[in-house]
Amino acid sequence: MYPSVTPPRQVKIGAAAAFAGTTPRAIRHYHQIGLLPEPERGGDGRRRYGYDDMIRLLWIRRMAEVGISLDDMRAAFDESGDIEETLGRLEESLAAQEADIKRQRAAVRRLRAVGSPQGLLSELVTDRLSHLPPGALRASDTEALLVTERIFGPLGSALQASVYIVLATHPDLRAEEDRLDEAEADLDDSVDPDDPRVEEIAVQRYTHHMALVQAITAAGLDTADDELFETYDADLAEQEDTQMGASEAITKMPYDFSPARMRCMERVAQLVGQDACADS
């Protein structure tokens, strides 16, 4: 018995795309990059696809489904590429994708457990802050940790978290932090960098810094910092090649600080540095 339906000898691009599970636009792209030979056009000026064209198109779609790149497909069809090398690259790519998915799923679980935006920080930082009650951190604290993580990586941000843990648990230190922030904000462009207020606020900020250091030590957070260094120092070294350099990153993060405020920050750094030299 003959089949009641006779298959066509050739089909137009729309039918070819529908059968292969793709689109006419994709097929035209395959033609443009030389992956699929362009068939001759019929009397109406439209392409006609035969059996061999369809077989090649089906192979293209099947290879695309497993993640083989178009360049590797072309090499495979031309028999100019090593299929084992292609599959090796594909396996490495899939492993990297699996690692990315694993990190993303861990981030989603962390967001559910911690909440946003704090949960968007690295696991190292959120673990450091996990004992704080909800709402203990201000939005500005989280923003500062986000910037530090971008510049110095998760370890740098986790170390800075000690400051915000102390501020969240010591109302007197938080109040002094707020007062100094307001005083520094008043050092706008109308204030000369040599204004006596600059030095006065710098000394107060240094004194406050030392009080924070003492509170960090009293809470045992300095010991936790040392443990972080020992545990994650190797991981940080591995990240240095992929992260933007700290000096470069700092120059790309905009802060609308006046010359007077910049001078105040420089003096604080000098005072802290002098104190470090005296202790060594």
BELDA-V77110 format. One line per field, one symbol per residue. burial: 1 if it has 24 or more other ideal C-beta (glycine too) atoms within 12 Angstrom, else 0. A space follows every 10 residues. Layout:
# BELDA-V77110
burial=???
This chain:
# BELDA-V77110
burial=0000000000 1010011001 0100011001 1000110010 0000001110 0011011001 1010000100 0111011000 0000010001 0000000000 0000000001 0001000110 1111111110 0100001000 1101111111 1111111111 1111111111 0011011001 1011001000 1010001110 1101110110 1110110000 1001100100 0100010000 0000000000 0000000001 1011101100 1100000000
